[in-house]
Amino acid sequence: MYVVATAGHVDHGKSTLVSALTGMEPDRWAEEKKRGLTIDLGFAWTTLPSGRELAFVDVPGHEKFLANMLAGVGPAPIVCLVVAADKGWQAQSSDHRDAITALGITRGLVVITRADIAPEALAATEAEARVQLQGTPLANAPVVTVSATSGEGLEELVATLDAVTADTPAPDPGARLRLWVDRAFTIKGAGTVVTGTLTAGTLRTGDRLRLVGETSTEATGVRGLQSRNSAAGVVVPSARVAVNLRDVGADVIHRGDALITDDAWPVAEVIDVRRTMGQPLDEGAHGLMLHIGTAAVPVHMRPFDGDHARLTLDRGLPLQVTDRIVLRSPGSRNVFAGVVVIDVDPPELGRRGAGARRASELADRPETGDILAEVARRGAVERARLLRFGLSVPEVLPDDVADASGGWLIHRPTLEHWVEAARTIVKVKLAAEPLAAGVPEKALAEELRRVDPPLPGETNRELVAAIASRAGLETVKGMVRPPGHSADLGPAEAGVAEVERRLAANPFAAPEADDLRELRLGVRELAVAESAGRLLRLGDGVVVSPRTPAQAMRLLAGLDQPFTTSAARQALGTTRRVVIPLLEYLDGRGWTRRIDNTSREVVR
């Protein structure tokens, strides 16, 4: 299916044209029929002779309903701009042209209607339309003259629609989903239903999605789908679609909400943008309405210069780099400016002159985003996060970007800084704590978050391990240390050696607490000895050799299965103080399995 939105001045015959093409009346409300005036969005569809399916979103042309017009055109990939021959180019013709330009819609056609009423004005109307469209995406759009009442030119219009749709690139059915909601209602027996124009991604019955709403953000599921009033298990773009949702009521859904693939989109409240058309951004009101998809959200604008600004939204929207946005003053019929999103996760602005510096940074960025700039600003960033921003990560990365394990991209100069810092941190900490078996990964990460530039707050273990490895350090059991490093037990060495000697003679004769105190082995010394692999601490202060569990298994495997705790104690020649935590340790490793309160068995 191909989705086409109408556009044009009020009373130029948009709805009549859609009705003539589809045989359907797009005006849905009694008030619209009574006044002969389109107030809200209307929907109709047809099948072209080629077999292509066409859906129309008919929009109001009156200046009072510009917000509704933008909600209809916003998600549409193709636009049909209508100009009446007997009226000529008028005010909303220009306003709608500006909206189309701001939204970056590049596919469309111009239809001159009422050819039967003013045949003498056709050439002049077409010439005027061509002049008015110069410098816009529709500058070279095909022009067709028709009369919706007599049928004149409709055959040519159908052929032109066929050609335009054939020339429109197919949307990506594998893309992440973002469906802007234009209607929400309840159907008895089915529940909540929303409708919208699907321009990318695929919807399937059973999908789990997230609703980003005006009042809340909720998880939901797809109970059922319809397209062109027919049930469907799968809907691919482009298409008009009705989605029957689970777990959410229609009363909390509004036009401008969006259904998205969960965890695939940033929900942005602050964005940096570049002007694509309209008035310079530093010459307008700072309180504006932002329009994208079907959403209309108040924003505060902080201009950096005439072409760049920061927008702070009243509520978060799922946005990405390259999104096209319309800005207008509340209540105005005119487009103030069109902008493109350059950054959906911009840095905070602090010191004097930060706005001018930010303008300079943004001026150097391509509209598709700058991987090097994004990575350099953060030092390191997950590849998946950049993809959520809408950035394309190339196979061949910029020279100053390194691909680390765990899906992280790192700025090479920053990486070298972190590497040197990691060497210093580990050296200093081990010098201060000679009993330590190394520096815990979490502690190293915390220290690296204090350097300048800091390690990102959401850093995972893989990134810390990559930095440690590049620094010539090793990570063993969560401890970072130089290769070959062993804890210096110092005065505790003699006590540990004595415990090792005793356990070698009888592996199940764990020393008593008094014995450990006499040998001057406290909790700290035992922890270091365990990290060094020389002792193993079980529950309740029981200390054994790291070889003791395997030695116990050889004896327990020779018992009749299942065996009792008492039988295990006798087989090992030890006490309940030792056998109970030892058996619990074996249970935890999955070597033995507890059957009931009194018996266990060896797992074969």
Residue pairs with C-beta under 8 A, 6 or more apart in sequence:
1 45
1 52
1 53
1 54
1 55
1 227
1 228
1 238
1 239
1 240
2 52
2 53
2 54
2 55
2 77
2 78
2 165
2 168
2 238
3 55
3 56
3 57
3 75
3 76
3 77
3 78
3 197
3 199
3 238
3 239
3 240
4 54
4 55
4 56
4 57
4 76
4 78
4 79
4 80
4 108
4 161
5 56
5 57
5 58
5 59
5 72
5 73
5 76
5 78
5 79
5 80
6 14
6 15
6 17
6 18
6 56
6 57
6 58
6 59
6 72
6 79
6 80
6 81
6 82
7 14
7 59
7 61
7 69
7 73
7 79
7 80
7 81
7 82
7 96
7 97
7 99
7 100
8 14
8 61
8 81
8 82
8 83
8 92
8 93
8 96
9 61
9 83
9 84
9 87
9 90
9 91
9 92
9 93
9 96
10 37
10 38
10 60
10 61
10 62
10 63
10 92
11 37
11 61
11 84
11 87
12 61
12 82
12 83
12 84
12 87
12 90
12 93
12 113
13 82
13 84
13 113
13 114
13 148
14 38
14 58
14 59
14 61
14 82
15 25
15 26
15 27
15 38
15 42
15 58
16 113
16 148
16 149
17 80
17 82
17 111
17 113
17 146
17 148
18 24
18 26
18 42
18 44
18 56
18 58
19 25
19 26
19 44
19 148
20 148
20 149
20 151
20 154
21 44
21 46
21 54
21 56
21 154
21 157
21 158
22 44
22 45
22 46
22 56
23 46
24 44
24 45
24 46
25 42
25 44
26 38
26 42
26 43
26 44
26 56
26 58
27 33
27 38
27 42
27 58
28 40
28 42
28 43
29 39
29 40
31 39
32 38
32 39
32 40
32 42
37 60
37 62
38 58
38 59
38 60
38 61
38 62
38 65
39 60
39 62
39 65
39 68
40 60
40 65
40 68
41 57
41 58
41 59
41 60
41 68
41 71
41 72
41 182
41 183
42 56
42 57
42 58
42 59
43 55
43 56
43 57
43 58
43 195
43 240
44 55
44 56
44 58
45 53
45 54
45 55
45 56
45 228
45 240
46 53
46 54
46 56
47 53
47 54
48 54
48 158
48 161
48 162
48 165
49 158
49 162
50 162
50 166
52 162
52 165
52 166
53 228
54 161
54 165
55 197
55 228
55 239
55 240
56 80
57 72
57 73
57 76
57 197
57 240
58 72
59 68
59 69
59 72
59 73
60 68
60 69
61 69
61 92
61 96
62 92
63 91
63 92
63 95
63 333
64 333
66 95
66 99
66 328
66 332
66 333
67 289
67 291
67 296
69 96
69 99
70 99
70 103
70 291
70 296
70 326
71 182
71 255
71 256
71 291
71 293
71 294
71 295
71 296
72 182
72 294
73 79
73 96
73 99
73 100
73 103
73 105
74 103
74 180
74 291
74 292
74 293
74 294
74 295
74 326
75 180
75 182
75 196
75 197
75 199
75 293
75 294
76 105
76 197
77 105
77 107
77 168
77 171
77 199
77 238
78 105
78 107
78 108
78 164
78 165
78 168
79 100
79 105
79 107
79 108
79 138
80 108
80 109
80 110
80 111
80 161
81 93
81 96
81 97
81 100
81 108
81 109
81 110
81 111
81 129
81 138
81 141
82 110
82 111
82 112
82 113
83 89
83 93
83 110
83 111
83 112
83 113
83 125
83 129
84 112
84 113
84 114
84 125
85 112
85 113
85 114
85 115
85 117
85 118
85 119
85 121
85 122
85 125
85 145
86 114
86 117
86 118
86 121
87 114
88 121
88 124
88 125
88 128
89 125
89 128
89 129
89 132
91 333
92 333
93 132
94 132
95 333
95 334
95 335
97 132
97 133
97 136
97 138
98 277
98 278
98 334
98 335
98 338
99 326
99 335
100 108
100 136
100 137
100 138
101 136
101 137
101 276
101 277
101 338
102 276
102 277
102 278
102 324
102 325
102 326
102 327
102 335
102 337
102 338
102 339
103 324
103 326
103 338
104 137
104 276
104 324
104 338
104 340
105 137
106 137
107 164
107 167
107 168
108 137
108 138
108 141
108 164
109 141
109 142
109 143
109 144
109 160
109 161
109 164
110 126
110 129
110 133
110 138
110 141
110 142
110 143
110 144
111 143
111 144
111 145
111 146
111 157
112 122
112 125
112 126
112 129
112 143
112 144
112 145
112 146
113 146
113 147
113 148
114 147
114 148
115 122
115 145
115 146
115 147
115 152
115 153
116 147
116 149
116 150
116 152
117 147
118 125
122 145
126 143
126 145
129 143
130 139
130 143
133 139
133 141
142 160
142 163
142 164
144 153
144 156
144 157
144 160
145 152
145 153
146 152
146 153
146 154
146 156
146 157
147 153
148 154
171 199
171 200
171 237
171 238
172 200
172 201
172 237
173 200
173 201
173 202
173 236
173 237
174 201
174 202
175 200
175 201
176 200
176 201
176 260
176 261
176 264
176 265
177 198
177 200
177 201
177 202
177 203
177 209
177 259
177 260
177 261
177 264
178 200
178 201
178 258
178 259
178 260
178 261
178 265
178 293
178 318
179 194
179 196
179 197
179 198
179 201
179 203
179 241
179 243
179 258
179 259
179 260
180 196
180 197
180 256
180 257
180 258
180 292
180 293
180 294
180 295
181 194
181 195
181 196
181 253
181 254
181 255
181 256
181 257
181 258
181 259
181 294
182 195
182 196
182 197
182 255
182 294
183 194
183 195
183 196
183 255
184 192
184 193
184 194
184 195
184 250
184 253
184 254
184 255
184 257
185 192
185 193
185 250
186 192
186 193
186 249
186 250
187 193
187 244
190 223
190 224
190 244
191 223
191 244
191 245
191 246
192 244
192 245
192 248
192 249
192 250
192 253
193 242
193 243
193 244
193 245
193 250
194 242
194 243
194 245
194 250
194 253
194 257
194 259
195 240
195 241
195 242
195 243
196 240
196 241
196 243
196 259
196 294
197 238
197 239
197 240
197 241
198 235
198 236
198 237
198 238
198 239
198 240
198 241
199 237
199 238
200 237
201 237
201 261
202 234
202 235
202 236
202 237
203 222
203 225
203 234
203 235
203 241
203 243
204 222
204 225
204 233
204 234
205 222
205 223
205 224
205 225
205 233
205 234
206 221
206 222
207 221
207 222
208 219
208 220
208 221
208 222
208 262
209 219
209 220
209 221
209 222
209 259
209 260
209 261
209 262
210 217
210 218
210 219
210 220
210 259
210 260
210 261
210 262
211 217
211 218
211 219
211 220
211 245
211 248
211 253
211 257
211 258
211 259
212 257
212 258
212 259
212 260
212 265
212 267
212 316
212 317
212 318
213 252
213 253
213 254
213 257
214 254
214 256
214 257
214 315
215 252
215 254
216 252
217 267
217 316
218 247
218 248
218 252
219 247
219 262
220 245
220 246
220 247
220 248
220 259
221 245
221 246
221 247
222 243
222 244
222 245
222 246
223 244
223 245
223 246
224 231
224 243
224 244
225 231
225 232
225 233
225 234
225 235
225 241
225 242
225 243
225 244
226 232
226 241
226 242
226 244
227 235
227 239
227 240
227 241
227 242
228 240
235 241
243 259
255 294
255 295
256 293
256 294
256 295
256 296
256 297
257 295
258 293
258 295
258 317
258 318
260 318
263 388
264 388
265 318
265 319
265 320
265 388
266 318
266 319
266 320
266 344
266 345
266 388
266 389
267 316
267 317
267 318
268 313
268 316
268 317
268 318
268 319
268 344
268 345
269 312
269 313
269 315
269 316
270 310
270 311
270 312
270 313
270 346
271 310
271 311
271 313
271 319
271 341
271 342
271 343
271 344
271 346
272 308
272 309
272 310
272 311
272 341
272 342
272 343
272 346
272 358
272 362
273 308
273 309
273 310
273 311
273 325
273 339
273 340
273 341
273 342
274 307
274 308
274 339
274 340
274 342
274 362
274 367
275 281
275 306
275 307
275 308
275 309
275 337
275 338
275 339
276 324
276 337
276 338
276 339
276 340
277 335
277 337
277 338
278 327
278 335
278 336
278 337
278 338
279 336
279 337
280 306
280 307
281 301
281 303
281 304
281 305
281 306
281 307
281 308
281 309
281 337
281 339
282 303
282 304
282 305
282 306
282 309
283 306
284 301
284 327
284 329
284 336
284 337
285 301
285 329
285 336
286 300
286 301
286 302
286 303
287 298
287 299
287 300
287 301
287 329
287 330
288 298
288 299
288 301
288 327
288 328
288 329
288 330
288 336
289 296
289 297
289 298
289 299
289 327
289 328
289 329
289 330
290 296
290 297
290 298
290 299
290 311
290 313
290 325
290 326
290 327
291 325
291 326
291 327
291 328
292 317
292 319
292 323
292 324
292 325
292 326
295 317
297 313
297 314
297 315
297 317
298 313
298 314
298 330
299 311
299 312
299 313
299 314
299 327
300 311
300 312
301 309
301 310
301 311
301 327
302 309
302 310
302 311
302 312
302 355
303 309
303 355
304 310
304 355
304 356
304 358
304 359
304 362
305 356
305 359
307 359
307 363
308 342
308 358
308 359
308 362
308 363
309 339
310 346
310 349
310 358
311 339
319 341
319 344
319 390
320 341
320 344
320 388
320 389
320 390
321 341
321 342
321 343
321 344
321 367
321 368
321 369
321 389
321 390
321 391
322 340
322 341
322 367
322 368
322 369
322 390
323 340
323 341
323 390
324 338
324 339
324 340
324 341
325 338
325 339
325 340
325 341
326 335
326 338
327 335
327 336
327 337
327 338
327 339
328 334
328 335
328 336
329 336
340 367
341 390
342 362
342 365
342 367
342 369
343 362
343 365
344 389
344 390
345 389
346 358
347 358
347 377
349 355
349 358
361 373
364 370
364 373
365 373
368 391
368 392
369 389
369 390
369 391
369 392
371 386
371 391
371 393
371 394
371 397
371 398
371 401
371 409
372 398
372 400
372 401
372 411
374 381
374 386
374 389
374 391
375 381
375 401
375 409
375 410
375 411
376 400
376 411
376 414
378 411
378 456
379 410
379 411
379 414
379 415
379 418
379 453
379 454
379 455
379 456
380 404
380 408
380 409
380 410
380 411
380 414
380 415
380 455
380 456
380 459
380 463
381 408
381 409
381 456
382 406
382 407
382 408
382 409
382 458
383 393
383 407
383 408
383 409
384 407
386 393
386 409
387 393
393 409
397 403
397 409
399 412
400 411
400 412
400 413
401 409
401 410
401 411
401 412
402 409
402 410
402 411
402 412
402 415
403 409
403 410
404 410
404 415
404 462
404 463
404 466
405 462
405 463
405 465
405 466
406 460
406 461
406 462
406 463
406 466
407 462
408 460
408 462
408 463
408 466
410 463
410 466
414 453
415 467
415 470
417 451
417 453
418 448
418 451
418 455
418 467
419 467
419 470
419 471
420 471
421 447
421 448
421 451
422 444
422 448
422 467
422 468
422 471
422 473
422 480
423 471
423 472
423 473
425 439
425 444
425 447
425 448
426 438
426 439
426 444
426 468
426 471
426 473
426 480
426 481
426 482
429 436
429 439
429 443
430 436
430 438
430 439
430 481
430 482
430 485
434 487
434 488
434 490
435 487
435 488
435 489
435 490
435 492
435 524
435 525
435 528
436 479
436 487
436 528
436 531
437 476
437 479
437 481
437 485
437 486
437 487
437 528
437 531
437 532
438 476
438 479
438 480
438 481
438 485
438 531
439 479
439 480
439 481
440 478
440 479
440 480
441 461
441 464
441 465
441 468
441 475
441 478
441 479
441 480
442 478
444 464
444 468
444 480
445 455
445 459
445 464
448 454
448 455
448 459
448 464
448 467
449 455
449 457
449 459
455 463
455 464
464 480
465 475
468 474
468 475
468 480
469 475
472 482
472 483
473 480
473 481
473 482
473 483
474 480
474 481
474 482
474 483
477 531
479 531
486 532
487 528
487 529
487 531
487 532
489 496
489 525
489 528
489 529
489 532
491 520
492 520
492 521
492 525
492 528
492 529
494 519
495 516
495 519
495 520
495 521
495 525
496 521
496 525
496 529
496 534
496 535
498 519
499 511
499 516
499 519
499 521
499 535
499 543
500 534
500 535
500 545
502 509
502 511
503 509
503 510
503 544
503 545
503 548
504 545
506 573
507 544
507 545
507 547
507 548
507 551
507 552
508 544
508 548
508 551
508 552
508 572
508 573
508 574
508 578
508 579
508 582
509 574
509 578
510 538
510 542
510 543
510 544
510 574
510 577
510 578
511 519
511 543
513 541
516 522
516 526
516 541
516 543
521 529
526 535
526 537
526 543
527 537
529 535
530 536
530 537
533 546
534 546
535 543
535 544
535 545
535 546
536 543
536 544
536 545
536 546
536 548
536 549
537 543
538 544
538 578
538 581
538 582
538 584
538 585
539 581
539 584
539 585
540 577
540 580
540 581
542 577
542 578
542 581
542 582
544 578
544 582
548 582
549 582
549 585
549 586
549 589
549 591
552 572
552 582
552 586
553 586
553 591
553 592
553 602
555 571
555 572
556 563
556 568
556 571
556 572
556 586
556 592
556 602
557 602
558 571
559 567
559 568
559 571
559 602
560 567
561 601
561 602
562 595
562 599
562 600
562 601
563 571
563 599
563 600
563 601
564 598
564 599
565 576
565 579
565 580
565 583
565 598
565 600
568 579
568 583
568 600
569 575
569 576
569 579
572 578
572 579
572 582
574 582
583 592
583 600
586 592
587 593
587 594
587 600
590 603
591 602
591 603
592 600
592 601
592 602
592 603
593 600
593 601
593 603
594 600
595 601
